[in-house]
Amino acid sequence: MASNSPRHETPQVPAKEPGASSFGKCGNCGAVLNGPFCSQCGEKKLTTEDYSLAHLLEETLDVLTHFDSRFLRTLKVLFTKPGELSNAYFRGGRSRYTKPLTVFVIINIVFFIVQPHTFLLHDKYNNYIKYPAYAARVSEHLRATKEPEQTYAARFDANLQNQKKSLLIVSVPLLALVMAVIFIGTRHTYAEHLVFSVQVYTFVLIFLGAMVALFFPLVRLLRAVGPAGESTLRVIGSDTGITGMLLVGLTIYIFLGLRRAYEASRLRATLSALIMAWAVAMLIGVYHEAVFFATFWTT
């Protein structure tokens, strides 16, 4: 016997509930969005507010101030806590600092803008042709091209400055290779050596810049002393004096950095710092020759 009681039907679910998959797909990776930010790549779903002038200005200001504070924090830690940036990069906390290579590139650009007005890395065409090997190559080139030497020298010096900036970065992986040999058999990877080497060369550029800044007031002070001051000035201002001060500062910096980032013993850190500082000095010599040939071949 059929029941006369009313039939209760299951209510139909709307084809599209409010809020269900209402964010669509990520425009960057194509994943389904469950919110305003993609759970796969972090891309934000743009709205009409994101295109407003006020929002663009706010975002630009935020990027500039955030970068500025992070960059200055990075420089401070680079000097006051050698090796700490390596720890942050590989063991957590890297978001607080500017990436090591970014810092190096910025400092490299700034350094070589200022460098032509200092006594640092002052090699130019006239300095190179004092050496017979370089002079012979240039003379052969000028005989073949019949270009006036004055014109060639001007082009050489203009190209030389670009090569100085570009080739310095090649020294970084070479120093990392030296570190790989020193720390062979340890848990440290080449990537760690590379990051540490970037910081070493960043320190070198800043240290040289600081030496220039201190040199001019020091000149006035030593000249006021008399003949003894003049003699001291000649020693300090020579290539040997500059290299000596750099190597002392660099050895101390590397020692402290290895103690903090590599947890090296005092003995190992001392020996490694001496070897690495010597390697940097040798690489500066190689850099001197490489800059000439790179400039010669591309001028």
Secondary structure, 3 states (H helix, E strand, C coil): CCCCCCCCCCCCCCCCCCCCCCCCECCCCCCECCCCECCCCCCECCCHHHHCHHHHHHHHHHHHHHHHHHHHHHHHHHHHCCCHHHHHHHHCCHHHCCCHHHHHHHHHHHHHHHHHHCCCCCCCHHHHCCCHHHHHHHHHHHHHHCCCHHHHHHHHHHHHHHHHHHHHCCHHHHHHHHHHHHCCCCCCCHHHHHHHHHHHHHHHHHHHHHHHHHHHHHHHHHHHHCHHHHHHHHHHHCHHHHHHHHHHHHHHHHHHHHHHHCCCCHHHHHHHHHHHHHHHHHHHHHHHHHHHHHHHHHC
